Amino acid sequence: GGALVCLTTALYILLFLWEWCLLVSFCANDPEVFVQAALLAQDYCDAIDLNLGCPQMIAKRGIIVQPTYLSFQSFPVLLANEKLSVPITCKIRVFPDIDKTVKYAQMLEKAGCQLLTVHGRTKEQKGPLAGVASWEHIQAVRKAVSIPVFANGNIQCLSDVEECIRKTGVHGVMSAEGNLHNPALFEGRNPLVWEMAEEYLEIVQKYPCPLSYVRAHLFKLWHHTLQVYQQLREELAKVKTLEGIVDVNRELKLRCQEEIANQKEGEKPKEGLPFFHWICQPYIRPGPKERCKENGASGTEKGVRGKRALEEEEDGNSELLSKNKQKKKLRNPNKSFDPSLKPKYAKCDQCGNPKGNKCVFNMCRGCCKKRAFKETADCPGHGLLFKTKYEKSLSWQSSQRVIQTPEISRRGDVEVGEAAVLKEAGDGAA
């Protein structure tokens, strides 16, 4: 049961091909449960991969990303290597210090890792702070270990793959966002976005999956086109069936074909893109404005709109609102995002988070729960009734004892009566 929970909730599963081999990737916070889950999957794959470096929240709920005590992360690898019949592989992120990254990789190799994928970014480098991955770290790991090493980071097109292998000496390359924006990346092609979508939707019709997964993939695949046709973005977000998504793709195709037909000779792509928006191409995630100014961002980085592009309000207000805030504004026109107008909350006496207004301990719910449990106390404000439930439990146990006592007495009387009858019967027989 624990392994199944680990497999379906605390883990996310990533399937990818390595020389035509199928690997199933896990994250976990309990070595024993991880091994149990891996044992369930080992008969259906060629290797088990343990992701030790994903900073996404869903993965962090499974395992802490590169903790201080690195030996903690070598133990599940060691355990899996002993109990699994298939190889164990790992994926990590780097530390700012190259030497520490190398020691980390060597420790995993010693524990039994048989293939190591190194993402050349630290755990802090995510979202707008992603920045450039360090191939220097990857190269150092490649030279320090004897097992195969894969590189991850900065892979946006096929030429990046070739350059990465040449500079780092790795045995293979992985791509995440680059491959999501252009699934034909490793073929060296840049197909039309609706053609890739059609192929993908055919696969989904054959092998159904939750609609949220389909949306997530198409938002990546159509990223640049949806910046132009905002209405289609809204339609994709609202559609409730796979047939509806097929219709959105058909509409996107018609609009793009019409734009192509009206295209002027010599016209160049807008927004600083290398290709027109209807062609599969990488999305370069822009960093904060300060970083752009400091590093002298390239024309491509300046031109590409952010994932949640900022736009001015229709009333001409200078305030910039994200897409998410604009949606909230539509639902509630009186809503204000001015930080100075936000209510001031009293802080928890223990941790500094906002405290509950009706908390008897003047704490946030987390701290209140710990104290109420420790002291067997109640906090009606947070709905915590440890004392009440404990008293009810004692009362119930007491009532059970009262009920059982007469039964025991009655059984005793019956047994005495039966003994007397048997005695009489014995005497009569004698």
C-alpha positions in Angstrom: 0.0 0.0 0.0 2.7 2.5 0.9 4.6 1.8 -2.3 1.4 2.4 -4.3 0.8 5.7 -2.6 4.5 6.6 -3.3 4.0 5.6 -6.9 0.8 7.6 -7.6 1.0 10.7 -5.3 4.3 11.5 -3.8 6.0 10.7 -7.0 5.9 12.0 -10.5 6.8 9.6 -13.2 9.0 10.6 -16.1 9.5 8.2 -19.1 12.2 8.8 -21.6 14.3 6.8 -24.0 18.0 6.2 -23.7 19.4 4.2 -26.6 15.9 2.7 -27.0 15.7 1.8 -23.3 12.8 2.8 -21.1 13.6 4.4 -17.8 11.0 5.1 -15.1 11.9 8.1 -12.9 10.8 8.6 -9.2 11.3 11.0 -6.4 10.7 9.9 -2.8 11.4 10.8 0.8 11.5 7.2 2.2 14.2 4.8 0.8 12.1 1.7 1.7 9.0 3.0 0.1 11.0 4.1 -3.0 12.4 0.6 -3.4 8.9 -0.9 -3.0 7.6 1.3 -5.7 10.6 0.6 -7.9 10.0 -3.2 -7.5 6.5 -2.7 -8.9 7.9 -1.0 -12.0 11.1 -2.9 -12.7 9.5 -5.7 -14.7 8.1 -3.1 -17.2 11.3 -1.0 -17.8 15.0 -1.2 -18.4 16.2 0.9 -15.5 14.9 2.9 -12.5 15.8 6.6 -12.2 15.8 8.6 -8.9 15.4 12.3 -9.4 17.4 14.0 -6.7 17.4 17.6 -8.1 14.0 18.8 -9.2 12.9 22.0 -7.6 9.3 21.8 -8.6 6.9 21.6 -5.6 5.4 18.3 -6.7 8.9 16.7 -6.6 10.0 18.6 -3.4 7.1 16.9 -1.6 8.8 13.7 -2.5 12.4 14.4 -1.6 14.3 17.5 -0.3 16.5 18.9 -3.1 20.1 18.3 -2.2 20.1 18.6 1.6 23.1 19.4 3.7 23.6 15.8 4.7 24.4 14.3 1.2 24.7 10.8 2.6 20.9 10.8 3.1 20.6 10.7 -0.7 23.1 8.0 -1.3 21.2 5.5 0.9 18.2 5.0 -1.3 20.5 4.5 -4.3 22.5 1.9 -2.2 19.3 0.1 -1.1 17.9 0.1 -4.7 21.1 -1.2 -6.1 21.0 -4.2 -3.7 17.3 -5.1 -4.2 16.5 -4.2 -7.9 17.2 -6.5 -10.8 17.5 -3.5 -13.2 20.1 -0.7 -13.1 19.6 2.4 -10.9 20.3 5.8 -12.4 20.1 9.4 -10.9 19.5 12.9 -12.0 20.9 15.8 -9.9 21.3 19.6 -10.0 24.7 21.2 -9.3 25.9 23.1 -6.3 27.5 26.6 -6.8 30.8 25.0 -5.9 32.2 22.6 -8.6 34.2 20.5 -6.1 31.1 19.9 -4.0 29.2 18.9 -7.1 31.9 16.4 -8.1 32.0 14.9 -4.6 28.2 14.5 -4.7 28.4 12.7 -8.0 31.2 10.4 -6.8 29.2 9.6 -3.7 26.2 8.5 -5.9 28.5 6.5 -8.2 30.0 4.7 -5.1 26.5 3.9 -3.9 25.6 2.1 -7.1 24.3 4.7 -9.5 25.0 3.4 -13.0 24.2 6.5 -15.1 24.1 10.1 -13.9 22.2 13.0 -15.5 23.5 16.4 -14.4 21.3 19.5 -14.8 23.8 22.4 -14.8 21.7 24.7 -12.7 21.4 25.1 -8.9 18.1 24.4 -7.1 17.6 28.2 -6.9 17.8 28.6 -10.6 14.2 28.2 -11.7 11.4 30.2 -13.3 12.5 33.8 -14.1 15.8 33.1 -12.2 16.7 30.0 -14.4 19.6 31.7 -16.2 22.2 29.8 -18.1 23.2 26.2 -17.1 26.8 25.6 -16.3 28.4 23.2 -18.7 31.6 23.7 -16.7 30.1 21.8 -13.7 28.9 19.0 -16.0 32.3 18.7 -17.6 34.0 18.4 -14.2 31.6 15.6 -13.2 32.1 13.8 -16.5 35.9 13.8 -15.9 35.5 12.7 -12.2 33.3 9.6 -12.6 33.6 6.4 -14.6 29.9 5.9 -15.2 28.0 7.4 -18.2 27.0 11.0 -17.8 24.1 12.9 -19.5 23.9 16.7 -19.6 20.8 18.8 -19.1 20.4 22.5 -19.6 20.8 25.1 -22.5 19.4 22.6 -25.1 17.1 24.6 -27.4 18.0 23.1 -30.8 20.1 20.3 -32.4 23.2 22.4 -32.7 23.1 22.9 -28.9 23.2 19.1 -28.5 26.3 18.8 -30.7 28.0 21.7 -28.9 27.2 20.4 -25.4 28.7 16.9 -26.2 31.8 18.5 -27.7 32.4 20.9 -24.7 31.5 18.5 -21.9 32.4 15.1 -23.3 29.1 13.6 -22.0 27.6 10.4 -23.4 24.1 11.9 -24.0 21.9 14.9 -23.6 18.5 15.6 -22.1 16.1 18.4 -23.0 13.1 19.6 -21.1 11.5 22.9 -22.1 13.3 22.9 -25.5 11.8 19.6 -26.4 8.3 20.7 -25.1 8.3 23.7 -27.4 9.7 21.8 -30.3 9.1 18.0 -30.1 11.2 17.6 -33.3 14.2 19.1 -31.7 16.4 15.9 -31.8 15.5 15.5 -35.5 16.8 18.9 -36.3 13.5 20.1 -37.7 11.2 23.1 -37.0 7.7 21.9 -38.1 4.5 23.9 -38.1 2.9 24.1 -34.6 -0.5 22.8 -35.7 1.1 19.8 -37.5 2.9 18.8 -34.2 -0.4 19.3 -32.4 -2.3 17.1 -34.8 0.2 14.3 -34.4 0.1 14.7 -30.6 -3.7 14.7 -30.4 -3.8 11.5 -32.5 -1.6 9.9 -29.9 -3.9 11.2 -27.1 -7.0 9.8 -28.8 -5.3 6.4 -29.0 -3.9 6.6 -25.5 -6.2 8.8 -23.4 -4.9 10.9 -20.5 -6.3 13.7 -18.3 -7.3 16.8 -20.3 -5.0 19.0 -18.0 -2.0 17.1 -19.4 -3.0 17.9 -22.9 -3.5 21.6 -22.2 -0.2 21.8 -20.5 1.6 20.4 -23.6 -0.3 22.5 -26.0 0.4 25.7 -24.0 4.1 25.0 -24.5 3.8 23.9 -28.1 1.7 27.0 -29.1 3.4 29.4 -26.8 4.5 32.0 -29.4 1.2 31.7 -31.4 -1.0 32.2 -28.4 0.8 35.5 -27.7 -0.6 36.7 -31.0 -4.1 35.0 -30.8 -5.0 35.7 -27.2 -8.6 34.6 -27.7 -7.4 31.1 -28.6 -5.5 31.0 -25.3 -8.7 31.6 -23.4 -10.5 29.0 -25.5 -7.8 26.4 -24.8 -8.1 27.2 -21.1 -11.9 26.8 -21.0 -12.5 23.8 -23.3 -13.8 20.7 -21.6 -13.3 17.9 -24.1 -10.6 16.5 -26.4 -12.9 17.2 -29.4 -13.0 20.9 -28.3 -9.2 21.0 -28.2 -9.1 19.5 -31.7 -11.4 22.4 -32.8 -9.1 25.0 -31.2 -6.2 23.5 -33.1 -8.2 23.7 -36.3 -9.0 27.3 -35.7 -5.4 28.1 -34.9 -4.4 26.4 -38.2 -6.9 28.5 -40.2 -5.7 31.8 -38.6 -2.1 31.0 -39.2 -2.7 29.9 -42.8 -4.6 33.2 -43.4 -1.7 35.1 -42.0 0.8 33.2 -44.2 -1.4 34.0 -47.3 -1.3 37.7 -46.5 2.4 37.8 -45.7 4.4 40.3 -47.5 7.6 39.4 -49.3 10.7 39.9 -47.2 8.7 40.3 -44.0 10.6 39.2 -40.9 9.4 37.5 -37.7 8.2 39.9 -35.0 9.1 40.0 -31.3 12.7 39.2 -32.1 11.9 35.5 -32.8 14.2 33.4 -35.1 11.2 32.1 -36.9 7.6 33.1 -37.5 5.4 32.3 -34.5 3.6 29.4 -36.3 6.9 27.5 -36.5 8.1 25.3 -33.6 11.0 27.1 -31.9 12.5 27.5 -28.4 11.1 29.9 -25.8 13.9 31.8 -24.1 12.6 32.6 -20.6 13.4 36.2 -19.8 14.9 37.0 -16.4 14.2 40.0 -14.1 14.7 43.5 -15.6 17.6 44.1 -13.4 19.4 41.0 -14.7 18.7 42.0 -18.3 20.2 45.4 -17.8 23.1 44.1 -15.9 24.0 41.3 -18.3 23.1 43.2 -21.5 20.3 40.9 -22.7 20.4 39.9 -26.4 17.8 41.2 -28.8 16.1 37.8 -28.7 15.7 37.9 -24.9 14.4 41.5 -25.0 11.9 40.7 -27.7 10.4 37.5 -26.3 7.4 38.1 -24.1 7.3 36.5 -20.7 5.3 33.5 -19.7 3.0 35.7 -17.8 3.4 38.9 -19.9 2.7 42.2 -18.2 0.1 44.4 -20.0 -1.3 47.8 -19.2 -4.9 48.1 -18.0 -7.4 49.3 -20.5 -8.1 52.5 -18.6 -4.5 53.6 -19.3 -3.5 53.2 -15.7 0.3 52.9 -15.3 -0.1 49.9 -13.0 1.0 46.7 -14.7 -1.0 43.5 -14.1 -0.1 39.9 -14.8 -2.6 37.7 -16.6 -3.6 36.1 -13.4 -4.3 39.5 -11.8 -6.3 40.6 -14.8 -8.5 37.6 -14.5 -9.1 38.3 -10.9 -9.9 41.9 -11.8 -12.5 40.7 -14.3 -14.2 38.6 -11.6 -14.1 41.4 -9.1 -13.7 44.9 -10.7 -13.3 46.5 -7.2 -10.3 44.4 -6.3 -7.1 46.3 -5.7 -3.6 45.0 -5.9 -2.0 48.1 -4.2 0.3 46.7 -1.4 -0.4 49.7 0.7 -4.1 48.9 0.9 -3.6 45.3 2.0 -4.8 44.7 5.6 -2.0 44.4 8.2 -2.1 41.1 10.0 -1.0 40.4 13.5 1.9 38.0 13.6 2.1 34.6 15.2 3.9 34.7 18.6 6.0 31.6 17.5 7.0 32.0 13.9 6.0 35.4 12.6 3.3 34.2 10.1 -0.2 35.7 10.3 -1.9 34.5 13.4 -5.5 33.3 13.6 -7.9 36.1 14.7 -9.7 33.7 17.2 -6.7 31.6 18.2 -6.5 31.1 22.0 -2.7 30.9 21.8 -2.2 33.9 19.4 -0.5 31.7 16.8 -0.8 30.6 13.2 -2.6 27.3 12.7 0.6 25.3 12.3 2.1 26.5 15.6 -1.3 26.3 17.3 -1.7 22.7 16.3 1.7 21.7 17.7 1.0 23.4 21.0 -2.6 22.2 21.4 -1.4 18.6 20.7 1.5 18.9 23.2 -0.7 20.4 25.9 -3.9 18.4 25.0 -5.8 21.6 24.7 -8.6 23.0 22.5 -8.5 26.0 20.1 -12.0 26.6 18.7 -10.7 29.4 16.5 -8.7 26.9 14.5 -11.1 24.0 14.9 -8.6 22.0 17.0 -10.3 19.9 19.7 -7.6 17.7 21.2 -8.9 18.1 24.8 -12.5 17.5 23.9 -11.7 14.4 21.9 -9.5 13.1 24.6 -12.2 13.6 27.3 -14.7 11.9 25.0 -12.3 9.0 24.5 -12.0 8.6 28.3 -15.7 8.8 28.7 -16.3 6.1 26.1 -13.7 3.8 27.6 -15.3 4.2 31.0 -18.8 3.4 29.6 -17.4 0.3 27.9 -16.1 -0.9 31.3 -19.5 -0.3 32.9 -21.2 -2.3 30.1 -18.8 -5.2 30.3 -19.0 -5.6 34.1 -22.7 -6.8 34.3 -22.0 -9.2 31.4 -19.2 -10.7 33.2 -21.3 -11.1 36.4 -24.1 -12.6 34.4 -21.8 -15.0 32.7 -20.4 -15.9 36.2 -24.0 -16.6 37.5 -24.8 -18.8 34.5 -21.6 -20.7 34.9 -22.4 -21.3 38.7 -25.9 -22.4 37.8 -24.7 -24.8 35.1 -22.2 -26.3 37.6 -25.0 -26.9 40.1 -27.2 -28.6 37.4 -24.3 -30.8 36.4 -23.6 -31.7 40.0 -27.2 -32.7 40.5 -27.2 -34.7 37.4 -24.0 -36.4 38.6 -25.5 -37.2 42.0 -28.7 -38.6 40.4 -26.6 -40.8 38.1 -24.7 -42.0 41.1 
